[in-house]
């Protein structure tokens, strides 16, 4: 059985089961998770330092105040030109990252 995404309860259980000081929300665009903001708030309330690696979509879902709460923000750029990058990631992604 494949798990498409973790529930908020599963995230909480994992965080309460092991000592976590920091968390990187890596690739996969976490912002598409329906409980994205709830999970982030849970991390921040627990004092878990968070960082994110994004192609821009996850960050566009958040207000600036929330983005500023990340310890570090990284963007995925796979190619040196807009044409090449968009061919790989999808049209308009280069400009989304640059914004």
C-alpha positions in Angstrom: 0.0 0.0 0.0 1.4 3.4 -1.0 1.0 6.4 1.2 0.4 9.5 -0.8 0.8 11.9 2.1 1.0 11.9 5.9 -1.9 13.0 8.0 -1.5 15.8 10.6 -1.9 13.1 13.3 0.9 11.0 11.7 3.2 14.1 11.6 2.5 14.8 15.3 3.1 11.2 16.2 6.5 11.2 14.5 7.5 14.5 16.1 6.5 13.2 19.5 8.2 9.9 19.1 11.7 11.1 18.3 13.6 14.3 19.3 13.4 16.7 16.3 15.3 20.0 16.4 15.0 20.8 12.7 13.1 19.8 9.6 13.7 20.4 5.9 10.6 20.3 3.7 12.3 19.0 0.6 11.1 18.4 -2.9 7.6 17.3 -3.7 5.9 20.6 -3.1 4.6 20.3 0.4 2.3 23.3 -0.2 0.0 21.0 -2.2 -0.8 19.1 1.1 -4.3 20.1 2.2 -3.0 20.6 5.8 0.3 22.4 4.8 -0.2 25.5 7.0 -1.5 23.5 9.9 1.6 21.3 9.9 3.9 24.3 9.6 2.2 25.9 12.5 2.6 22.7 14.5 6.4 22.6 13.8 6.8 26.3 14.7 4.8 25.9 17.9 7.1 23.1 19.0 10.2 25.2 18.2 11.3 23.0 15.3 13.6 25.0 13.0 12.3 24.6 9.5 13.8 25.0 6.1 12.3 24.5 2.7 13.4 23.5 -0.8 10.8 24.5 -3.4 10.2 25.2 -7.0 8.1 28.1 -5.8 4.7 26.6 -5.5 4.8 25.9 -1.8 6.0 29.4 -1.0 3.4 31.1 -3.1 0.7 29.6 -0.8 2.1 31.3 2.2 1.9 34.9 3.3 5.2 36.7 3.7 5.1 36.5 7.5 5.0 32.7 7.3 7.9 32.5 4.8 10.0 34.7 7.1 9.6 32.0 9.8 11.7 29.5 7.8 15.3 29.1 8.9 16.4 28.8 5.3 14.6 28.9 1.9 16.1 27.3 -1.2 14.7 27.3 -4.7 15.1 24.5 -7.3 16.7 25.8 -10.5 17.8 22.9 -12.7 19.1 24.7 -15.7 20.8 28.0 -16.4 18.2 29.3 -18.8 14.5 30.0 -18.6 13.8 27.9 -21.7 15.6 24.8 -20.4 14.3 25.1 -16.9 10.7 25.5 -18.0 11.0 22.6 -20.4 11.9 20.5 -17.4 9.7 21.9 -14.6 6.8 23.4 -16.6 6.1 26.6 -18.3 6.3 29.7 -16.1 8.3 28.0 -13.3 11.5 30.0 -13.9 9.6 33.2 -13.5 7.8 31.9 -10.4 11.1 31.2 -8.8 12.5 34.5 -9.7 9.5 36.3 -8.2 
